[in-house]
Amino acid sequence: MELTTLKSRSSVYNHFRDDCNIETDYGIYLDVKLNDIDFDKLKIAVKNYIFKTLELFYSDKDFVDSDNFLVDYEDDILSLPNRTPNGAFYPKKDNINEYNIVQKEVNNILMNERIGKNLKAAANVTVRVMDGKLNRFKSRMYSTTKLHSDAWVGHEGDAVFTIGVLGDEKTTLEFNKPTGKIAKKFFEPVDNFDDGIRLFESMEFIGNLKFGYATIFDHGCLHRTVKLGDGIRVSVEFGIIVKDSDGIRNNYGKNIVNSKGKSLPYENIDDILKIGKNRFVGATETLQECYERFKNHSYDEKPTSHISDNLGG
């Protein structure tokens, strides 16, 4: 499979090029600069979501709300039970109100930047709280510090939408474009991200995650988390299916399901855009219940959790 594959992936985003204020365009990677008002509202919502979780889980401690809270309470934040080794910071019954507000502010950005009108479906927002220090989880089969495509974990949509929001920008995401020959199995799941390195010939560095931008990167875009021993970085992200597309999996003729035996969930974009306004999502367990469930978990096996598993009820 030659680079014509990536050219066909690039054409999926032509509607964005017509309607949105694209600042950076690498075909399979697009950046949209956000206006300051929308970005500030998102920062406040994300901060409140994390800070409220701190207060609720560590009820015997006093926390001071400040712009420096990610530094002041780094160890407490990284030890919260709703945070996975790859940094996904899931909503629970305790903090679900704050989560709905985060989704609402992301939805406002989708509408104001004319991105939402070009989507068919999307997953619920995941807030990601990424530790900047290397740890024992770096060798996990699906560690995000390894170069990878999200297609390799079974994502069936077109791309991931992400925004760098808070914290240390040196704890970043690195984006790369495959070059040369690409294997026919490039968009199929792998058992270990290390196996995916053999699926392409070479690559070209695109850039790093920029705070205050909406970044859309196709599943043909290779990326990894870069940790330099620095502080926490917080971002929001979710999978998308673009208007006039059925997602990457249908494009390549194979209906792959995730490790729990079901398709990764996407909802109609109109339903997603209602969240925080006239629709409210619930959660399935409390922070304490989550702590009890995972307190002896090694996190060494293949991950099975997804944002959708934490919503409902």
Residue pairs with C-beta under 8 A, 6 or more apart in sequence:
1 181
1 182
1 183
1 184
1 186
2 181
2 182
3 179
3 180
3 182
5 182
5 186
5 220
6 27
6 28
6 177
6 178
6 182
6 220
7 27
8 251
9 27
9 28
9 218
9 219
9 220
9 248
10 27
10 28
10 218
12 158
12 218
12 242
12 244
12 245
13 30
13 159
13 216
13 218
13 242
15 118
15 242
15 243
15 244
16 22
16 30
16 115
16 118
16 216
16 242
17 25
17 30
19 114
19 117
19 118
20 30
20 32
20 113
20 114
20 115
20 118
21 32
21 33
21 113
22 30
22 31
22 32
23 31
23 32
23 33
23 213
24 30
24 31
24 207
25 31
26 175
26 177
26 206
27 177
28 177
28 217
28 218
28 220
28 221
29 175
29 177
29 206
29 207
29 215
29 216
29 217
29 218
29 221
30 215
30 216
30 217
31 210
31 213
31 214
31 215
32 113
32 115
32 213
32 214
32 215
32 216
33 212
33 213
34 42
34 109
34 113
34 163
34 212
34 213
34 214
35 112
36 212
38 105
38 108
38 109
38 112
38 113
39 109
39 163
39 212
41 105
41 108
42 102
42 105
42 106
42 109
42 163
42 165
42 236
43 165
43 166
45 98
45 101
45 102
45 104
45 105
46 102
46 127
46 165
46 166
46 234
46 236
47 69
47 166
48 98
48 101
49 89
49 91
49 95
49 98
49 99
49 101
49 102
49 127
50 69
50 70
50 77
50 89
50 127
50 129
50 234
51 63
51 65
51 69
52 94
52 95
52 98
53 80
53 82
53 89
53 92
53 94
53 95
53 98
53 287
54 63
54 69
54 73
54 76
54 77
54 80
55 63
56 94
56 95
56 287
57 80
57 81
57 94
57 287
57 288
57 291
58 76
61 76
63 69
63 73
63 76
64 72
66 72
70 77
70 166
70 167
70 168
70 231
70 232
70 234
71 231
71 232
74 231
74 232
77 83
77 129
77 232
78 129
78 131
78 232
80 89
80 287
81 287
81 288
81 290
81 291
81 294
81 295
82 89
82 90
82 91
82 92
82 95
82 287
82 290
82 310
83 89
83 90
83 129
84 90
84 299
84 303
84 305
85 135
85 137
85 140
85 143
85 299
86 128
86 137
86 142
86 143
86 144
86 303
87 128
87 129
87 130
87 131
87 144
87 225
88 126
88 127
88 128
88 305
88 307
89 126
89 127
89 128
89 129
90 126
90 290
90 305
90 307
90 310
91 98
91 99
91 281
91 283
91 310
91 311
92 283
92 285
92 286
92 287
92 289
92 290
92 310
93 282
93 283
93 284
93 285
93 286
93 287
93 313
94 286
94 287
95 287
96 281
96 282
96 283
99 127
99 281
99 283
100 275
100 276
100 280
100 281
101 276
102 125
102 127
102 236
103 124
103 125
103 272
103 275
103 276
103 281
104 275
104 276
104 277
105 276
106 125
106 163
106 236
106 238
107 116
107 272
107 273
107 275
107 276
107 277
109 115
109 163
109 214
110 116
110 119
110 273
111 117
111 273
113 214
115 161
115 214
115 216
116 269
116 273
117 243
118 242
118 243
119 240
119 241
119 242
119 243
119 269
120 241
120 242
120 243
120 244
120 245
120 268
120 269
121 157
121 240
121 241
121 266
121 267
121 268
121 269
121 272
122 161
122 238
122 239
122 240
122 241
122 266
122 267
122 269
122 272
123 157
123 238
123 239
123 240
123 264
123 265
123 266
123 267
123 307
123 308
124 238
124 265
124 267
124 272
124 275
124 281
124 307
124 308
124 311
125 236
125 237
125 238
125 307
126 236
126 237
126 238
126 307
127 234
127 235
127 236
128 234
128 235
128 236
128 237
129 232
129 233
129 234
130 144
130 171
130 225
130 227
130 232
130 233
130 234
130 235
131 171
131 227
131 232
132 168
132 170
132 171
132 227
132 228
132 229
132 230
132 231
132 232
132 233
133 227
133 229
133 230
134 145
134 227
134 229
137 143
137 299
138 145
138 227
140 299
140 300
141 191
141 192
141 193
141 194
141 302
142 148
142 153
142 192
142 193
142 302
142 303
143 193
144 224
144 225
145 224
145 225
145 226
145 227
146 193
146 194
146 224
147 176
147 193
147 196
147 197
147 222
147 223
147 224
148 193
148 196
148 222
148 223
148 224
149 186
149 187
149 196
149 219
149 220
149 221
149 222
149 223
150 160
150 219
150 239
151 186
151 187
151 188
151 189
151 219
151 220
151 248
151 249
152 188
152 189
152 190
152 193
152 196
153 189
153 258
153 303
154 189
154 256
154 257
154 258
154 259
154 264
155 219
155 239
155 248
155 264
156 247
156 248
156 249
156 250
156 255
156 256
156 263
156 264
156 266
157 219
157 239
157 240
157 241
157 247
157 248
157 264
157 266
158 218
158 219
158 240
158 241
158 242
158 245
158 247
158 248
159 216
159 217
159 218
159 219
159 221
159 239
159 240
159 242
160 216
160 217
160 219
160 237
160 238
160 239
160 240
161 214
161 215
161 216
161 237
161 238
161 239
161 240
162 173
162 209
162 214
162 215
162 217
162 235
162 236
162 237
163 211
163 212
163 213
163 214
163 215
163 235
163 236
163 237
164 172
164 173
164 209
164 210
164 211
164 212
164 213
164 215
164 233
164 235
165 211
165 234
165 235
165 236
166 232
166 233
166 234
167 231
167 232
167 233
167 234
168 230
168 231
168 232
168 233
169 209
169 211
169 233
170 226
170 228
170 230
170 231
171 225
171 226
171 227
171 228
171 230
171 231
171 232
171 233
172 208
172 209
172 225
172 226
172 233
173 208
173 209
173 223
173 224
173 225
173 226
173 235
174 205
174 207
174 208
174 223
174 224
174 225
174 226
175 205
175 206
175 207
175 208
175 209
175 217
175 221
175 222
175 223
176 203
176 204
176 205
176 206
176 221
176 222
176 223
177 203
177 204
177 206
177 220
177 221
177 222
178 186
178 200
178 201
178 202
178 203
178 220
178 222
179 200
179 201
179 202
179 203
179 204
180 200
180 201
180 202
181 200
181 201
182 199
182 200
182 201
183 198
183 199
183 200
185 199
186 199
186 200
186 220
187 219
187 220
187 248
187 249
187 251
187 252
188 252
188 254
188 256
189 256
190 196
190 199
191 302
200 222
203 222
206 221
208 226
209 215
209 235
216 240
217 223
218 248
219 248
238 307
239 264
239 266
240 266
241 247
241 266
245 251
247 266
249 255
249 256
255 263
257 263
257 264
258 264
258 304
258 306
259 302
259 303
259 304
260 304
264 306
264 308
265 306
265 308
271 279
275 281
281 311
281 312
282 311
282 312
282 313
283 310
283 311
283 312
283 313
284 309
284 310
284 311
284 312
284 313
285 293
285 310
